[in-house]
């Protein structure tokens, strides 16, 4: 009996050891499996955080000391980096900077060798006085001399890969002509209509400029703004400023709205349900906006002249719609260009929010994604 008891005890001991080993091995395999399942989650999350925090790049166009320029700025916290070039030369100058003690953006300009070639000091948003302008900067040489002013407007460019807009320039010293217009560069897509139409608008600007003989002060300046550029629509504004002699200089616009997917020009009835009711809704918003702007301008003049503002009444009537010369489109609304006399030119461009004309727009069009 004692021998049989010893055999049973040894068997139970071996069985206990085996069960313990199985349990330990299963626990180790389970831990390894959980670790392997969790690893892909870590790998997927890392790039998503990086993509969400990537700072946007803003594109501006305008002029510096009478010369057309294009600027790109990327802001990351207090640090801003970027570049700009003159349309005439199209050679990049690097920019680096941050807000100064007055919270004005100060950018150091450098050439390709890293040599300091100039400095931009840009006004804060609350200091801007010009309409339809997003950035105003004072430029100077590194020693502070040679000061010039830069006026810049942000461009709404969101083109897909394979499409790009680049400036072309006609610069004629003999006639004091400085003309920039956009060219659409593609990776093989049809862009013939865009480039042909915009080139024709530029030639028309040049042909319409007929200066007085013998007047040495005549000039023609034409620059462009990209009001909107997506994979569906490109809306271009050519802005003209010219003096051909006479009492005062003149301004004008030429607009082109391009159907990217079908290589053709958009017509207004491609985007709106009924032109008559659409135009009525436009004027219902534009007339009060123009009268409000007139009050703001009078108040600004009064502050500058140290006097009380005058009540000069409405400059336009809601009951008398002005003639519309052209249309453009931005991410925020419809740009409308009215036919006003020269003395009222400042009122001739109005951006009407899409919400004001939403009921008159067709669904599923090139601008639908911006309509809220």
C-alpha positions as CSV (number, residue, x, y, z in Angstrom):
1,X,0.0,0.0,0.0
2,X,2.8,2.5,0.8
3,X,4.4,1.9,-2.6
4,X,1.1,2.4,-4.5
5,X,0.5,5.7,-2.6
6,X,3.9,6.9,-3.6
7,X,3.2,6.1,-7.3
8,X,-0.1,8.1,-7.2
9,X,1.6,11.1,-5.5
10,X,4.3,11.2,-8.2
11,X,1.7,11.1,-10.9
12,X,-0.2,14.0,-9.4
13,X,3.0,16.0,-9.1
14,X,3.9,15.5,-12.8
15,X,0.3,16.4,-13.8
16,X,0.4,19.7,-11.8
17,X,3.7,20.7,-13.4
18,X,2.4,20.1,-16.9
19,X,-0.8,22.1,-16.3
20,X,1.3,24.9,-14.9
21,X,3.6,25.0,-18.0
22,X,0.5,25.0,-20.4
23,X,-1.0,27.9,-18.5
24,X,2.2,29.9,-18.6
25,X,2.7,29.3,-22.4
26,X,-0.8,30.4,-23.2
27,X,-0.4,33.6,-21.2
28,X,2.8,34.4,-23.1
29,X,1.2,33.8,-26.5
30,X,-1.8,35.9,-25.5
31,X,0.4,38.8,-24.5
32,X,2.3,38.6,-27.7
33,X,-0.9,38.5,-29.8
34,X,-2.3,41.6,-28.1
35,X,1.0,43.4,-28.6
36,X,1.0,42.6,-32.3
37,X,-2.6,43.8,-32.7
38,X,-1.9,47.1,-31.0
39,X,1.2,47.9,-33.1
40,X,-0.6,48.7,-36.4
41,X,-2.8,51.2,-34.4
42,X,0.3,53.1,-33.4
43,X,1.7,53.1,-36.9
44,X,-1.6,54.4,-38.4
45,X,-2.2,57.2,-35.9
46,X,1.2,58.8,-36.2
47,X,0.9,60.1,-39.8
48,X,-2.7,61.3,-39.2
49,X,-1.6,63.6,-36.4
50,X,1.1,65.0,-38.7
51,X,-1.3,65.6,-41.6
52,X,-3.8,67.4,-39.3
53,X,-1.1,69.8,-38.0
54,X,0.5,70.7,-41.3
55,X,0.4,74.5,-41.6
56,X,-1.3,75.9,-44.7
57,X,0.5,77.9,-47.4
58,X,-1.1,81.2,-48.5
59,X,-0.5,82.6,-51.9
60,X,-0.7,86.4,-52.5
61,X,-0.4,88.6,-55.6
62,X,0.1,92.3,-55.9
63,X,2.8,94.8,-56.5
64,X,5.9,96.1,-54.9
65,X,7.1,99.5,-55.9
66,X,5.0,99.3,-59.1
67,X,6.3,95.8,-60.1
68,X,4.1,92.8,-60.0
69,X,5.0,90.1,-57.5
70,X,3.7,86.8,-56.2
71,X,4.3,85.7,-52.6
72,X,3.8,82.4,-50.7
73,X,3.8,82.3,-46.9
74,X,3.5,79.4,-44.5
75,X,2.8,80.3,-40.9
76,X,3.6,77.8,-38.1
77,X,3.0,79.4,-34.8
78,X,5.1,82.6,-34.6
79,X,7.4,81.5,-37.4
80,X,6.7,82.4,-41.0
81,X,8.7,81.1,-44.0
82,X,8.1,81.5,-47.7
83,X,9.3,83.0,-50.9
84,X,8.3,85.6,-53.5
85,X,9.3,86.5,-57.0
86,X,8.9,89.4,-59.5
87,X,6.7,88.4,-62.5
88,X,9.4,90.0,-64.8
89,X,12.2,87.7,-63.5
90,X,10.5,84.8,-61.8
91,X,13.5,84.0,-59.6
92,X,12.7,83.1,-56.0
93,X,13.7,85.2,-53.0
94,X,13.4,83.4,-49.7
95,X,11.5,84.9,-46.7
96,X,11.8,84.1,-43.0
97,X,10.4,86.0,-40.0
98,X,8.0,86.4,-37.1
99,X,6.0,89.2,-35.5
100,X,8.0,92.0,-34.1
101,X,7.4,93.9,-30.8
102,X,4.5,95.7,-32.4
103,X,3.0,92.4,-33.6
104,X,3.6,93.3,-37.2
105,X,5.0,90.5,-39.3
106,X,8.7,91.2,-40.1
107,X,10.2,89.1,-42.9
108,X,13.8,88.9,-43.8
109,X,14.4,88.6,-47.6
110,X,17.4,86.5,-48.8
111,X,18.8,85.5,-52.2
112,X,19.9,82.0,-53.3
113,X,23.2,82.4,-51.5
114,X,21.5,83.4,-48.2
115,X,22.5,87.0,-48.4
116,X,20.2,89.5,-46.7
117,X,18.7,91.6,-49.5
118,X,15.7,93.3,-47.9
119,X,13.1,93.4,-45.2
120,X,9.3,93.4,-45.2
121,X,7.3,94.8,-42.3
122,X,3.6,94.1,-42.7
123,X,0.7,95.8,-41.1
124,X,-1.6,94.1,-38.6
125,X,-5.1,93.2,-39.9
126,X,-6.6,96.1,-37.8
127,X,-4.3,98.6,-39.6
128,X,-5.3,97.8,-43.1
129,X,-7.1,100.6,-44.9
130,X,-7.3,99.4,-48.5
131,X,-10.4,97.5,-49.7
132,X,-10.0,94.1,-51.4
133,X,-6.5,93.9,-49.9
134,X,-5.2,91.3,-47.5
135,X,-1.6,92.3,-46.8
136,X,0.2,95.7,-46.9
137,X,3.9,95.8,-46.2
138,X,6.8,98.3,-46.1
139,X,9.9,97.0,-47.9
140,X,13.4,98.4,-47.4
141,X,17.0,97.5,-48.0
142,X,18.9,95.9,-45.2
143,X,20.2,99.3,-44.0
144,X,16.6,100.7,-43.9
145,X,16.9,102.8,-47.1
146,X,15.0,102.5,-50.4
147,X,11.5,102.1,-48.8
148,X,8.7,100.8,-51.0
149,X,5.1,99.7,-50.4
150,X,3.8,96.2,-51.2
151,X,0.0,95.7,-51.6
152,X,-1.1,92.1,-51.8
153,X,-4.3,90.1,-52.2
154,X,-4.7,86.5,-51.2
155,X,-5.4,84.0,-54.0
156,X,-7.9,81.2,-53.6
157,X,-5.9,78.4,-55.3
158,X,-6.8,74.8,-54.6
159,X,-5.9,73.1,-57.8
160,X,-5.3,69.3,-58.1
161,X,-1.9,67.8,-58.9
162,X,-1.0,68.3,-62.5
163,X,-2.5,71.8,-62.8
164,X,-0.7,75.1,-62.0
165,X,-1.2,78.8,-62.7
166,X,1.9,80.8,-63.6
167,X,2.3,84.5,-64.5
168,X,3.3,85.7,-68.0
169,X,4.3,89.3,-68.4
170,X,4.6,91.9,-71.1
171,X,6.8,94.8,-70.0
172,X,7.3,97.6,-72.4
173,X,9.3,100.6,-71.2
174,X,8.6,102.6,-74.3
175,X,4.9,102.8,-73.6
176,X,5.2,102.3,-69.9
177,X,3.2,99.1,-70.1
178,X,3.3,96.6,-67.2
179,X,0.9,93.7,-68.0
180,X,0.7,90.3,-66.2
181,X,-1.8,87.6,-67.0
182,X,-2.1,84.0,-65.9
183,X,-1.2,80.9,-67.9
184,X,-2.6,77.5,-67.0
185,X,0.0,74.7,-67.1
186,X,-1.2,71.1,-67.2
187,X,0.2,67.6,-67.3
188,X,-1.7,66.9,-70.5
189,X,-5.3,68.0,-69.8
190,X,-7.0,70.3,-72.3
191,X,-6.4,74.0,-71.3
192,X,-6.5,75.5,-74.8
193,X,-9.7,77.6,-74.1
194,X,-8.3,79.0,-70.9
195,X,-5.0,80.2,-72.3
196,X,-6.5,81.5,-75.5
197,X,-9.3,83.4,-73.8
198,X,-7.0,85.0,-71.1
199,X,-4.4,85.9,-73.7
200,X,-7.1,87.6,-75.7
201,X,-8.3,89.6,-72.7
202,X,-4.7,90.8,-72.2
203,X,-4.3,91.8,-75.8
204,X,-7.6,93.7,-75.6
205,X,-6.4,95.6,-72.6
206,X,-3.3,96.6,-74.6
207,X,-5.2,97.5,-77.7
208,X,-7.7,99.7,-75.8
209,X,-4.9,101.7,-74.3
210,X,-4.5,104.7,-76.6
211,X,-2.4,107.4,-74.9
212,X,-2.4,111.1,-75.9
213,X,0.5,111.8,-78.2
214,X,3.3,113.6,-76.5
215,X,2.1,112.9,-72.9
216,X,5.0,111.5,-71.0
217,X,3.0,110.5,-67.9
218,X,0.8,107.9,-69.6
219,X,0.9,104.3,-68.3
220,X,-1.0,101.0,-68.3
221,X,-0.8,98.5,-65.5
222,X,-2.7,95.2,-65.7
223,X,-2.4,92.5,-63.0
224,X,-4.5,89.5,-62.2
225,X,-6.1,87.8,-59.2
226,X,-7.1,84.2,-58.9
227,X,-10.6,84.6,-57.3
228,X,-11.1,80.9,-57.2
229,X,-9.2,77.9,-58.6
230,X,-10.4,74.3,-58.0
231,X,-10.6,71.1,-60.0
232,X,-14.0,72.4,-61.4
233,X,-13.8,76.1,-61.8
234,X,-11.2,78.9,-62.2
235,X,-12.3,82.5,-61.9
236,X,-9.8,85.1,-63.0
237,X,-9.9,88.9,-62.5
238,X,-7.7,91.1,-64.7
239,X,-7.4,94.5,-62.9
240,X,-6.5,97.5,-65.1
241,X,-5.2,100.8,-63.9
242,X,-4.3,103.2,-66.7
243,X,-3.7,106.9,-67.6
244,X,-3.9,107.8,-71.2
245,X,-4.1,111.6,-70.7
246,X,-6.9,113.8,-69.5
247,X,-8.1,114.8,-66.0
248,X,-7.6,111.5,-64.1
249,X,-6.5,107.9,-64.4
250,X,-9.1,105.1,-64.9
251,X,-9.7,101.6,-63.7
252,X,-11.4,98.6,-65.1
253,X,-11.8,94.8,-64.8
254,X,-11.9,91.9,-67.2
255,X,-13.3,88.6,-65.8
256,X,-13.1,85.0,-67.1
257,X,-14.8,82.0,-65.5
258,X,-13.4,78.7,-66.7
259,X,-14.9,75.2,-66.7
260,X,-11.9,73.1,-65.8
261,X,-13.4,69.7,-66.6
262,X,-14.8,70.6,-70.0
263,X,-12.3,73.2,-71.2
264,X,-14.8,75.9,-71.9
265,X,-16.1,79.2,-70.5
266,X,-18.8,79.2,-67.8
267,X,-22.0,81.1,-68.6
268,X,-24.1,82.5,-65.9
269,X,-27.0,80.3,-66.7
270,X,-24.8,77.3,-66.1
271,X,-24.8,78.1,-62.4
272,X,-28.1,80.0,-61.7
273,X,-31.7,79.0,-62.1
274,X,-33.1,82.2,-63.5
275,X,-31.0,85.3,-64.3
276,X,-33.7,87.9,-63.7
277,X,-34.5,86.8,-60.1
278,X,-30.8,86.1,-59.4
279,X,-29.9,89.7,-60.4
280,X,-32.7,91.1,-58.3
281,X,-31.4,89.2,-55.2
282,X,-27.8,90.5,-56.0
283,X,-29.0,94.1,-56.0
284,X,-31.1,93.7,-52.8
285,X,-27.9,92.8,-51.0
286,X,-25.5,95.1,-53.0
287,X,-27.4,98.4,-52.6
288,X,-27.4,98.4,-48.8
289,X,-23.8,97.2,-48.8
290,X,-22.7,100.1,-51.1
291,X,-24.5,102.7,-49.0
292,X,-22.9,101.2,-45.8
293,X,-19.5,101.5,-47.4
294,X,-20.2,105.1,-48.4
295,X,-20.9,105.9,-44.7
296,X,-17.6,104.1,-43.6
297,X,-15.6,106.1,-46.2
298,X,-17.1,109.4,-45.0
299,X,-16.3,108.5,-41.4
300,X,-12.7,107.6,-42.3
301,X,-12.3,110.9,-44.2
302,X,-13.7,112.8,-41.3
303,X,-11.2,111.3,-38.9
304,X,-8.3,112.1,-41.2
305,X,-9.5,115.7,-41.7
306,X,-10.3,116.1,-38.0
307,X,-14.0,117.0,-38.5
308,X,-17.4,115.6,-37.9
309,X,-18.8,113.2,-40.6
310,X,-21.5,114.5,-42.8
311,X,-24.8,112.7,-43.6
312,X,-24.7,112.7,-47.4
313,X,-27.6,110.2,-47.9
314,X,-27.6,107.1,-50.0
315,X,-25.3,106.9,-53.0
316,X,-27.6,104.2,-54.7
317,X,-31.2,103.3,-54.6
318,X,-32.6,99.8,-54.0
319,X,-35.3,100.7,-56.5
320,X,-32.9,101.5,-59.3
321,X,-30.6,98.5,-60.0
322,X,-27.2,99.4,-61.5
323,X,-26.0,97.6,-64.7
324,X,-23.9,94.6,-64.1
325,X,-20.8,94.3,-66.2
326,X,-19.3,91.0,-65.1
327,X,-19.4,88.2,-62.6
328,X,-16.7,86.3,-60.7
329,X,-16.7,83.6,-58.0
330,X,-14.8,83.2,-54.7
331,X,-15.0,80.7,-51.9
332,X,-17.1,83.2,-50.0
333,X,-19.5,84.5,-52.6
334,X,-20.3,85.9,-56.0
335,X,-18.2,88.9,-57.1
336,X,-20.3,91.5,-59.0
337,X,-18.8,94.3,-61.0
338,X,-21.2,97.2,-61.6
339,X,-21.1,99.9,-64.2
340,X,-20.6,103.1,-62.2
341,X,-19.1,106.4,-63.2
342,X,-15.4,107.0,-62.4
343,X,-16.2,109.0,-59.2
344,X,-18.1,106.0,-57.9
345,X,-15.5,103.4,-58.9
346,X,-14.7,102.4,-55.3
347,X,-18.3,101.0,-55.1
348,X,-18.3,99.1,-58.4
349,X,-17.0,95.7,-56.9
350,X,-19.2,93.9,-54.4
351,X,-18.8,90.4,-53.0
352,X,-22.3,88.9,-52.3
353,X,-22.3,86.0,-49.9
354,X,-23.6,82.7,-51.3
355,X,-26.2,82.6,-48.5
356,X,-27.9,85.7,-50.0
357,X,-28.5,84.0,-53.3
358,X,-28.6,80.4,-52.3
359,X,-32.2,79.9,-53.4
360,X,-31.3,81.1,-57.0
361,X,-28.3,78.8,-57.6
362,X,-28.6,75.5,-59.3
363,X,-27.6,72.4,-57.3
364,X,-24.6,70.2,-58.1
365,X,-22.5,72.8,-59.9
366,X,-18.9,73.9,-59.7
367,X,-19.6,76.3,-56.8
368,X,-22.0,74.1,-54.9
369,X,-19.4,73.0,-52.3
370,X,-19.1,76.6,-51.2
371,X,-22.8,77.3,-50.7
372,X,-23.9,76.9,-47.1
